[in-house]
Amino acid sequence: MMDRLLRNNTVVKIIASILAVLLWLIVHSGEDGTTSVGSGIMQISQPLRDKPVKVLYDEHNFTLDGEPKVTLNLRGPGFDVMNAIAQSDSINVIADATKLGEGTHEVPVFVQGLPSGVTSDNPTVTVKLEANVVQEFQVTLNAEGKPKEGLNVGEAVISPKSVVVSGPKSVLSTVASVVATVTLDNAEESIHTSVPLTPLDESGKAVKGVKLNHDRADVTIPVNHPSKALPLRLQFKGDLAPGFAVESVTQTQTVTAYGNPTALEALDNYPVPVIDLTGLNKTTAQKIKLPLLDGLTALEPAEVEITVNVTAAVRRTFDGLTVKVTGLKEGQSYNVIGAPEQVSVTVEGAKALLDKLQPSDLQVFVDGSNQTAGQHAMRVQVTTPNFVKAVSVTPAEMTLEFKK
């Protein structure tokens, strides 16, 4: 019978395991543990070394220095003790320091999770608590890299703008800044992202052992093409209904153009499509979409609202206006024949505009361009400000004699 059992591999393995455990117990009982036999069951005492201790303390007001550990002496049946050591993760060691203040304390521990039949001593553990302090820091943006060539970075918006950092005074005193890092490498459009906040010391290394009331920040970084603010250039055509005049035009003052730097440099204003005034007899508002000129990528706004304020037309006459002769060639001269060189001009427009109109605002002239020698009857022309119309000139013509 015994011979058969010894030939069975499973039985041999079980016996070998039992003998190995007994041998281990005998060898180690002379070192850190003890062995005794009572009631037919071998009792041992073995140390469980460097067991981490969970310290309960006022985390709001204090910081625990280090990670306390203890050595537990476990006692009980040999197999149970060895099993407890092998599965020591299920054993919890706790020290209650919730009523203690700043300083170094010896705190007794209590043990949870021991197997049935296994007991432990309750040693003390050294607990060092340091009072927490708080300090507010502005969040600093660290933008790494550059956007795509030809693009510009606008002013970043960070939320929150500041954070409160708390921790032991000895650690908090090393914090020099709280940084949000964003990568711009070859960005082609504005960046909207959430990034972690990192407390750094003066050398730029992360500081551990402190807490932030916000651990992330939302960051928006505009990435734009080069831009230029431009006034609008309005263009009108057509005549209002008889008896009406434009008093004023309400408009967006400027637009921002984005695009190629060369294209922007060439622009002093931005043209608005021609506005037709034909037949208007009341104030009119219209939205006009602006064309995107060559070399530009965007406009803000892309659409503008133009309001033409219309009122009843009135007339006003300016007497004694001197007529100038324009377009003369170098060395060419002339004489006025008959009529004087002064005329009367009657203009029409909104009363508010005509009340402010000065004689110098009217340019009265005859065009002497390409005139040959001799006498010529020439029409008197008048250039007026916007929304003011010359309705009559007296006399309407002048006779000039041109000389070579």
NORJO-V160371 format. One record per pair of residues at least 24 apart in sequence whose ideal C-beta (glycine too) atoms are under 10 Angstrom apart, sorted by the first residue. I is the first residue (numbers start at 1). J is the second residue. Records with the same first field share a line. If there is no record, write none. Layout:
I = J, J
This chain:
18 = 79
21 = 78, 79, 82
22 = 78
24 = 78, 82
25 = 78, 79, 81, 82
29 = 78
32 = 71, 73
33 = 73, 74, 75, 78, 81
34 = 73, 75
35 = 78
36 = 75
37 = 78
41 = 76, 77, 78, 79, 80, 117
42 = 77, 78, 79, 81
43 = 75, 76, 77, 78, 80, 81, 117
44 = 74, 75, 76, 77, 78, 79, 80, 81, 82
45 = 73, 74, 75, 76, 81, 119, 120, 121
46 = 72, 73, 74, 75, 76, 78, 81, 82, 84, 85, 118
47 = 71, 72, 73, 74, 85, 121
48 = 72, 73, 74, 81, 84, 85, 88, 91, 93, 111, 120
49 = 85, 88
51 = 88, 91, 92, 93, 109, 111, 120, 123, 125
52 = 92, 93
53 = 92, 93, 94, 95, 107, 109, 123, 125, 126, 127
54 = 92, 93, 94, 95, 96, 109, 112
55 = 93, 94, 95, 96, 97, 98, 100, 105, 107, 109, 125, 127, 128, 129
56 = 94, 95, 96, 97, 98, 99, 100, 107, 127
57 = 95, 96, 97, 98, 99, 100, 101, 105, 107, 127, 129
58 = 97, 98, 99, 100, 101, 129, 131, 132
59 = 98, 132, 211
60 = 132, 166, 211
61 = 101, 102, 129, 131, 132, 133, 166
62 = 97, 98, 100, 101, 102, 103, 128, 129, 130, 131, 132, 168
63 = 102, 128, 129, 130, 131, 132, 133, 166, 167, 168, 169, 170, 171, 172, 209, 210, 211
64 = 97, 127, 128, 129, 130, 168
65 = 104, 126, 127, 128, 129, 130, 168, 170, 171, 209
66 = 126, 127, 128
68 = 93, 95, 97, 107, 109, 125, 126, 127, 128
69 = 93, 125, 126
70 = 95, 109, 111, 121, 122, 123, 124, 125, 126
71 = 121, 123
72 = 109, 111, 114, 119, 120, 121, 122, 123
73 = 119, 120, 121, 122, 123
74 = 111, 114, 115, 118, 119, 120, 121
75 = 117, 118, 119, 120, 121
76 = 114, 115, 116, 117, 118, 119, 120
77 = 115, 116, 117, 118
79 = 115, 117
80 = 114, 115, 116, 117, 118
81 = 114, 115, 117, 118, 119
82 = 118
83 = 115, 118
84 = 113, 114, 115, 117, 118, 120
85 = 118
87 = 113, 115
88 = 113
89 = 113
90 = 114, 115
91 = 115, 118, 120
93 = 120, 122, 123, 125
94 = 125
95 = 124, 125, 126, 127
96 = 127
97 = 125, 127, 128, 129
100 = 127, 129
101 = 129, 131
102 = 128, 129, 130, 131, 132, 168
103 = 127, 128, 129, 130, 131
104 = 128, 129, 130
105 = 129
129 = 168
130 = 167, 168, 169, 170, 171, 209
131 = 168, 169
132 = 166, 167, 168, 169, 171, 172, 210, 211
133 = 165, 166, 167, 168, 169, 170, 171, 172, 173, 210
134 = 164, 165, 166, 167, 172, 210, 211, 213
135 = 163, 164, 165, 166, 167, 169, 172, 173, 175, 178, 210
136 = 162, 163, 164, 165, 178, 213
137 = 162, 163, 164, 165, 175, 176, 177, 178, 179, 197, 199, 212
138 = 162, 163, 177, 178
139 = 163, 177, 178, 179, 180, 197, 212, 214, 217, 219
140 = 176, 177, 178, 179, 180, 181, 197, 200
141 = 179, 180, 181, 182, 195, 217, 219, 221
142 = 177, 179, 180, 181, 182, 183, 195, 198, 200, 204
143 = 180, 181, 182, 183, 184, 187, 191, 219, 221
144 = 181, 182, 183, 184, 185
145 = 182, 183, 184, 185, 186, 187
146 = 184, 185, 186, 187
147 = 184, 185, 186, 187, 188, 189, 190, 191, 221, 223, 224
148 = 184, 185, 186, 187, 188, 189, 223, 225
149 = 186
150 = 225, 226, 259, 260, 261
151 = 184, 186, 187, 188, 189, 222, 223, 224, 225, 226, 258, 297
152 = 222, 223, 224, 225, 226, 227, 258
153 = 184, 187, 190, 191, 221, 222, 223, 224
154 = 190, 220, 221, 222, 223, 224, 227
155 = 220, 221, 222
156 = 180, 182, 191, 219, 220, 221, 222
157 = 192, 218, 219, 220, 221, 222
158 = 182, 195, 197, 217, 218, 219, 220, 221
159 = 194, 214, 217, 218, 219, 220
160 = 197, 213, 214, 216, 217, 218
161 = 217
162 = 213, 214
163 = 197, 199, 212, 213, 214, 215, 216, 217
164 = 211, 212, 213, 214
165 = 197, 199, 207, 210, 211, 212, 213
166 = 210, 211, 212, 213
167 = 199, 207, 208, 209, 210, 211, 212
168 = 209, 210
170 = 209
171 = 199, 201, 207, 208, 209, 210
172 = 199, 207, 209, 210, 211
173 = 201, 207
174 = 199, 200, 201, 202, 203, 205, 207, 209, 210
175 = 199, 200, 201, 202, 206, 207, 209, 210, 212
176 = 200, 201, 202, 203, 204, 205, 207
177 = 201, 202, 204, 207
178 = 207, 210, 212, 214, 217
179 = 204, 206, 217
180 = 216, 217, 218, 219
181 = 219
182 = 217, 219, 220, 221
184 = 221, 223
187 = 221, 223
188 = 223
189 = 222, 223, 224
190 = 220, 221, 222, 223, 224
191 = 219, 220, 221, 222, 223
192 = 218, 219, 220, 221, 222
193 = 217, 218, 219, 220, 221
194 = 218, 219
195 = 219
224 = 256, 258, 297, 298, 300
225 = 257, 258, 259, 260, 261, 264, 296, 297, 298
226 = 257, 258, 259, 260, 261, 262, 263, 264, 265, 297
227 = 256, 257, 258, 259, 261, 264, 296, 297, 298, 299, 300
228 = 254, 255, 256, 257, 258, 259, 261, 263, 264, 265, 267, 268, 270, 296
229 = 253, 254, 255, 256, 257, 270, 300
230 = 254, 255, 256, 257, 264, 267, 268, 269, 270, 271, 299
231 = 255, 268, 269, 270
232 = 269, 270, 271, 272, 288, 290, 304, 306
233 = 267, 268, 269, 270, 271, 272
234 = 269, 271, 272, 273, 274, 275, 288, 304, 306, 308, 386
235 = 271, 272, 273, 274, 275
236 = 272, 274, 275, 276, 277, 278, 306, 308, 386, 387
237 = 274, 275, 276, 277, 278
238 = 274, 275, 276, 277, 278, 279, 280
239 = 277, 278, 279, 280, 389
240 = 277, 278, 279, 280, 281, 282, 308, 310, 313, 387, 389
241 = 277, 278, 279, 280, 281, 282, 310, 313
242 = 279, 281, 313
243 = 281, 312, 313, 314, 348
244 = 277, 279, 280, 281, 282, 310, 311, 312, 313, 348, 350
245 = 280, 309, 310, 311, 312, 313, 314, 315, 348, 349, 350, 351, 352, 353, 354, 387, 388, 389
246 = 277, 280, 283, 308, 309, 310, 311, 313, 349, 350, 353, 386, 387, 388, 389
247 = 283, 308, 309, 310, 311, 312, 313, 349, 350, 351, 352, 353, 387
248 = 283, 307, 308, 309, 310, 311, 350, 352, 353, 386, 387
249 = 275, 306, 307, 308, 309, 386, 387
250 = 283, 285, 305, 306, 307, 308, 309
251 = 288, 304, 305, 306, 307, 308
252 = 288, 290, 301, 303, 304, 305, 306
253 = 304
254 = 300, 301, 304
255 = 290, 299, 300, 301, 302, 303, 304
256 = 298, 299, 300, 301
257 = 290, 292, 293, 295, 296, 297, 298, 299, 300
258 = 292, 296, 297, 298, 299, 300
259 = 292, 293, 294, 295, 296, 297, 298, 299
260 = 294, 295, 296, 297
261 = 295
262 = 295
263 = 293, 294, 295, 296, 297
264 = 293, 295, 296
265 = 295
266 = 293, 294, 295
267 = 293, 295, 296
270 = 296, 299, 304
272 = 304, 306
273 = 306
275 = 306, 308
277 = 308, 310, 387
280 = 308, 310
281 = 310, 312
282 = 308, 309, 310, 311
283 = 307, 308, 309, 310, 311
284 = 308, 309, 310
285 = 309
308 = 387
309 = 350, 352, 387
310 = 350, 387
311 = 349, 350, 351, 352, 353
312 = 350, 351
313 = 348, 349, 350, 351, 354, 387, 389, 391
314 = 347, 348, 349, 350, 351, 352, 353, 354, 355
315 = 346, 347, 348, 349, 351, 354, 389, 391, 392
316 = 345, 346, 347, 348, 349, 351, 353, 354, 355, 357, 388
317 = 344, 345, 346, 347, 391, 392, 394
318 = 343, 344, 345, 346, 347, 354, 357, 358, 359, 361, 362, 364, 382, 390
319 = 343, 344, 345, 346, 359, 394
320 = 344, 345, 359
321 = 345, 359, 360, 362, 363, 364, 380, 382, 393
322 = 359, 364, 365
323 = 364, 365, 366, 378, 380, 381, 382, 393, 395, 398, 400
324 = 363, 364, 365, 366, 368
325 = 365, 366, 367, 368, 371, 378, 398, 400, 402
326 = 363, 365, 366, 367, 368, 369, 381
327 = 365, 366, 367, 368, 369, 370, 371
328 = 367, 368, 369, 371, 402
329 = 368, 369, 370, 371, 402, 404
331 = 403, 404
332 = 368, 371, 373, 402, 403, 404
333 = 401, 402, 403, 404
334 = 366, 368, 371, 373, 375, 376, 378, 400, 401, 402, 403
335 = 375, 399, 400, 401, 402, 403
336 = 366, 398, 399, 400, 401
337 = 375, 376, 377, 398, 399, 400, 401
338 = 375, 377, 395, 398, 399
339 = 380, 395, 397, 398, 399
340 = 395, 398
341 = 366, 398, 400
342 = 395
343 = 380, 382, 392, 393, 394, 395, 396, 397, 398
344 = 392, 393, 394, 395
345 = 380, 382, 384, 390, 391, 392, 393, 394
346 = 382, 389, 390, 391, 392, 393, 394
347 = 382, 384, 385, 388, 389, 390, 391, 392
348 = 384, 387, 388, 389, 390, 391, 392
349 = 384, 385, 386, 387, 388, 389, 390, 391
350 = 387, 388
353 = 384, 385, 386, 387, 388
354 = 388
356 = 385
357 = 384, 385, 388
358 = 385
361 = 385, 388
362 = 388, 390
364 = 390, 393
366 = 397, 398, 399, 400
368 = 400, 402
371 = 400, 402
372 = 402, 404
373 = 401, 402, 403, 404
374 = 400, 401, 402, 403, 404
375 = 399, 400, 401, 402
376 = 400, 401, 402
378 = 402
